[in-house]
Amino acid sequence: MSATYIGYSGTALITESTYEEDKDGLATYTQKTLTRPSASLPTPSLTKTISIGGETLRMVSVNVVSGSGNFKEITETFQGQSTTRTLQQNATNSTGEEPIETNYNFLVGNDGRQSIVNLSGGALTEGQAVNSTTGGAVFDENGKFLYFNKNAQNKLFGVTSYLNPNITYRRSFTTTTTPDLSAVGRIITPSSDFPASTTGATWLCTSIQYTQRGQTFEVSHDFRSSDKKGWNTYIYGDATSAPSTS
């Protein structure tokens, strides 16, 4: 018995195809095909590619379903980096609680201001007699700040911390290059996409995350700005280049 395939020629018939791009620039193309029962089925392969609008997308999945009339419906999905991708950016300005002794103006006044220690009434060593003329900032014999005593002026008695403003910045994108994670925990030199920060502040790379889809990577970079003193290079090392977005 012979079969007649209306509207069908060759070895396959494409019945449906879709193309979409997400906000991070990941392009996905899905193609559904009907094949004759005798047709050989495609083998999933990350080396198989398809060109869509100048973009080279790689196969990430194949699904085969047997239909009526012994047709087989094959769904192939390809993904890749869109040529029209844009860098997604998100920045938040917030405050974090820090020890008062780490304040930019704690020991030495800057920007034309007095130091916080001077504003408290001056410094004294723990164990020194406390009276109306002694200072308000108490240090141990090794020079470590301990507390503001009851004589502290300008409402500093009992103060132990302050709210330090800082910016957190995230950028998200897709790439066909395996992400480099070496910048995590390092001070980085900001690139042109970074938001403006306080003079003297530097940036620390706090996280790099990625998800691989086929041979395309969805990547996010997280950074945090310091206060005016900058991140300590003795702790985090000298500044390195910002991780690449290509």
Backbone torsions as a table, in degrees:
resi	resn	phi	psi	omega
1	MET	NA	134.6	179.0
2	SER	-99.5	158.1	179.0
3	ALA	-121.9	142.5	178.0
4	THR	-107.2	124.8	-179.1
5	TYR	-104.8	98.7	-177.0
6	ILE	-70.7	129.1	179.2
7	GLY	72.8	18.5	-175.2
8	TYR	-123.9	130.6	176.7
9	SER	-143.2	158.6	-178.4
10	GLY	72.6	-146.1	-176.1
11	THR	-105.5	-11.8	-176.8
12	ALA	-154.6	156.4	178.4
13	LEU	-130.8	118.6	177.3
14	ILE	-78.4	118.1	-176.5
15	THR	-99.4	-24.2	-177.4
16	GLU	-159.8	140.8	174.3
17	SER	-145.1	144.2	179.0
18	THR	-134.8	149.2	178.1
19	TYR	-136.9	134.4	177.3
20	GLU	-149.6	156.4	175.7
21	GLU	-126.8	135.9	175.6
22	ASP	-89.9	177.0	-173.4
23	LYS	-65.9	-20.5	179.8
24	ASP	-91.4	0.4	177.3
25	GLY	94.3	13.3	176.8
26	LEU	-83.2	120.6	179.7
27	ALA	-97.3	134.4	179.5
28	THR	-128.2	127.2	177.3
29	TYR	-121.2	126.4	179.4
30	THR	-119.4	132.6	-176.9
31	GLN	-129.9	124.2	176.2
32	LYS	-104.6	133.3	-175.2
33	THR	-132.5	138.3	170.4
34	LEU	-97.0	134.4	178.6
35	THR	-125.3	155.7	174.1
36	ARG	-69.4	158.0	-178.4
37	PRO	-57.6	-31.2	-176.0
38	SER	-84.8	-9.8	-176.0
39	ALA	-68.4	142.0	177.0
40	SER	-73.7	146.3	-177.3
41	LEU	-90.9	145.4	179.5
42	PRO	-69.8	147.4	176.9
43	THR	-99.9	128.5	178.1
44	PRO	-55.4	131.8	-178.1
45	SER	-154.8	127.7	178.2
46	LEU	-73.8	-4.8	177.4
47	THR	-92.2	-11.3	178.6
48	LYS	-79.2	130.6	-177.4
49	THR	-127.5	164.3	174.5
50	ILE	-142.0	143.2	-178.4
51	SER	-102.5	122.0	179.8
52	ILE	-127.2	111.4	176.9
53	GLY	56.8	36.4	-179.9
54	GLY	85.5	-0.8	178.5
55	GLU	-102.3	134.5	176.9
56	THR	-96.9	113.7	-179.1
57	LEU	-109.3	146.7	-177.9
58	ARG	-108.9	147.1	179.7
59	MET	-65.2	133.6	176.9
60	VAL	-119.6	-17.5	178.7
61	SER	-162.3	154.7	174.9
62	VAL	-136.7	133.2	177.4
63	ASN	-130.2	130.3	-177.0
64	VAL	-118.1	128.4	179.0
65	VAL	-129.1	129.3	176.5
66	SER	-80.7	130.7	-177.7
67	GLY	-114.6	-171.7	179.3
68	SER	-65.1	150.3	-178.8
69	GLY	71.0	17.2	179.2
70	ASN	64.3	14.1	170.4
71	PHE	-65.3	152.3	171.8
72	LYS	-116.1	127.8	177.5
73	GLU	-99.3	123.3	-177.0
74	ILE	-111.9	125.6	176.6
75	THR	-111.8	116.9	179.0
76	GLU	-111.6	134.9	179.9
77	THR	-119.0	131.3	179.5
78	PHE	-122.3	143.0	177.9
79	GLN	-137.1	157.9	178.6
80	GLY	-177.8	-176.6	-179.0
81	GLN	-86.7	126.8	179.3
82	SER	-70.9	141.9	177.1
83	THR	-73.2	-14.0	-179.5
84	THR	-106.1	18.6	-176.2
85	ARG	-60.9	151.5	175.5
86	THR	-127.2	151.8	178.2
87	LEU	-78.5	123.4	178.2
88	GLN	-88.1	130.2	-174.7
89	GLN	-126.8	141.8	176.6
90	ASN	-145.3	123.1	-179.8
91	ALA	-126.8	140.7	178.9
92	THR	-130.9	129.5	176.1
93	ASN	-101.2	118.4	-175.9
94	SER	-141.3	-177.9	178.2
95	THR	-123.4	145.9	176.3
96	GLY	-126.5	146.3	-178.4
97	GLU	-79.6	128.2	-178.7
98	GLU	-129.7	152.8	175.8
99	PRO	-58.9	139.3	-176.1
100	ILE	-59.0	-32.7	-177.5
101	GLU	-70.4	-9.3	176.8
102	THR	-92.4	-0.4	-179.3
103	ASN	-62.4	146.1	-177.6
104	TYR	-56.3	-32.7	-175.9
105	ASN	-108.2	20.6	-172.9
106	PHE	-67.3	-60.1	-176.9
107	LEU	-90.0	-37.6	-177.2
108	VAL	-124.9	130.6	179.1
109	GLY	-73.6	140.4	177.9
110	ASN	-129.8	166.8	178.1
111	ASP	56.3	33.3	177.6
112	GLY	77.6	12.9	-178.7
113	ARG	-105.6	160.0	171.3
114	GLN	-77.1	158.1	175.0
115	SER	-72.2	156.1	178.7
116	ILE	-63.8	-36.8	178.5
117	VAL	-61.1	-44.2	178.3
118	ASN	-65.3	-39.1	179.9
119	LEU	-64.5	-27.6	179.6
120	SER	-76.2	-12.8	-177.7
121	GLY	116.3	-0.3	179.6
122	GLY	108.3	177.8	-175.7
123	ALA	-106.1	151.7	170.6
124	LEU	-147.0	159.8	-178.5
125	THR	-91.6	140.7	179.8
126	GLU	-55.0	135.4	-177.4
127	GLY	98.1	-18.0	177.2
128	GLN	-69.5	143.2	-178.5
129	ALA	-58.5	134.6	-179.2
130	VAL	-102.5	124.5	174.9
131	ASN	-144.8	-171.4	-173.0
132	SER	-66.8	-14.7	-176.4
133	THR	-106.5	-9.7	-179.4
134	THR	-77.9	161.4	-175.6
135	GLY	-69.9	174.3	-176.6
136	GLY	-106.9	-12.8	-179.1
137	ALA	-102.5	117.0	-174.2
138	VAL	-100.4	129.6	179.1
139	PHE	-121.8	154.9	174.3
140	ASP	-81.8	179.4	-175.0
141	GLU	-66.8	-16.0	177.8
142	ASN	-95.7	3.1	177.0
143	GLY	90.0	11.0	177.8
144	LYS	-84.6	131.6	179.3
145	PHE	-68.6	136.5	-179.2
146	LEU	-111.2	-51.6	-176.8
147	TYR	-172.8	167.5	169.7
148	PHE	-96.3	127.2	-177.1
149	ASN	-86.9	-174.1	-174.6
150	LYS	-68.9	-16.8	177.8
151	ASN	-85.9	-3.9	-177.1
152	ALA	-59.5	132.8	-179.3
153	GLN	-89.8	173.5	174.9
154	ASN	56.1	39.1	174.5
155	LYS	60.7	30.2	-178.2
156	LEU	-94.0	-9.0	178.9
157	PHE	-58.3	126.5	177.5
158	GLY	84.1	-7.3	-179.8
159	VAL	-70.8	129.7	179.9
160	THR	-122.6	-16.6	-176.4
161	SER	-149.6	173.6	176.1
162	TYR	-145.7	163.0	178.5
163	LEU	-92.6	118.3	-177.1
164	ASN	-101.6	116.7	179.0
165	PRO	-70.7	140.4	175.5
166	ASN	-153.1	161.7	-178.9
167	ILE	-109.8	132.9	169.0
168	THR	-107.4	136.6	-173.8
169	TYR	-132.5	130.8	176.3
170	ARG	-124.1	137.1	172.1
171	ARG	-126.8	138.7	-176.4
172	SER	-127.5	144.8	-176.8
173	PHE	-166.4	172.6	172.8
174	THR	-115.8	153.1	-180.0
175	THR	-155.1	158.7	174.1
176	THR	-99.4	3.5	179.0
177	THR	-98.6	132.5	177.8
178	THR	-60.1	124.2	-176.7
179	PRO	-63.4	142.8	175.5
180	ASP	-93.7	126.2	-175.8
181	LEU	-98.0	3.9	-169.9
182	SER	-69.8	-15.9	-178.4
183	ALA	-80.1	-12.9	-177.5
184	VAL	-62.5	130.0	-179.3
185	GLY	82.1	8.6	-178.9
186	ARG	-113.3	150.6	168.7
187	ILE	-71.8	135.6	-177.5
188	ILE	-125.5	152.2	173.8
189	THR	-83.3	117.1	-174.3
190	PRO	-65.9	144.5	174.5
191	SER	-92.7	-179.8	-170.4
192	SER	-64.7	-19.8	-177.7
193	ASP	-81.2	-9.7	-176.0
194	PHE	-70.3	145.9	175.2
195	PRO	-71.1	158.8	177.6
196	ALA	-68.3	144.5	179.2
197	SER	-131.0	175.2	-178.7
198	THR	-62.3	141.9	177.4
199	THR	-55.7	129.9	-178.9
200	GLY	94.0	-18.0	179.5
201	ALA	-72.9	148.8	174.3
202	THR	-124.9	171.0	-174.8
203	TRP	-112.1	141.5	176.4
204	LEU	-119.1	132.3	175.4
205	CYS	-81.5	115.5	-175.2
206	THR	-98.7	-20.2	-177.1
207	SER	-164.6	143.6	167.6
208	ILE	-131.3	122.6	179.9
209	GLN	-124.1	145.6	174.7
210	TYR	-151.2	154.2	174.5
211	THR	-126.1	128.7	180.0
212	GLN	-93.2	129.5	174.7
213	ARG	-125.2	104.1	-172.4
214	GLY	66.2	-122.9	177.0
215	GLN	-110.4	21.7	176.7
216	THR	-113.4	141.3	-177.5
217	PHE	-115.7	128.9	171.2
218	GLU	-94.8	119.0	-167.8
219	VAL	-123.1	144.8	170.0
220	SER	-134.8	138.2	176.4
221	HIS	-114.4	135.7	176.6
222	ASP	-119.3	137.2	-179.0
223	PHE	-134.6	155.7	177.1
224	ARG	-136.6	133.6	178.3
225	SER	-84.9	155.7	177.4
226	SER	-94.1	-173.1	169.6
227	ASP	-84.1	-166.0	-175.2
228	LYS	-64.7	-20.1	-177.9
229	LYS	-78.9	-17.3	-176.9
230	GLY	79.9	159.2	176.5
231	TRP	-68.2	144.4	-175.6
232	ASN	-72.0	114.8	-178.3
233	THR	-69.2	-20.8	177.4
234	TYR	-73.1	-22.0	178.2
235	ILE	-94.6	-44.7	-172.3
236	TYR	-104.2	-4.7	179.9
237	GLY	86.1	170.7	178.8
238	ASP	-68.4	157.3	-177.9
239	ALA	-64.1	142.6	176.0
240	THR	-123.2	166.9	-178.0
241	SER	-63.9	147.2	176.1
242	ALA	-62.6	141.4	179.1
243	PRO	-59.4	147.8	-174.2
244	SER	-74.4	150.2	175.2
245	THR	-108.0	11.5	-180.0
246	SER	-108.4	NA	NA
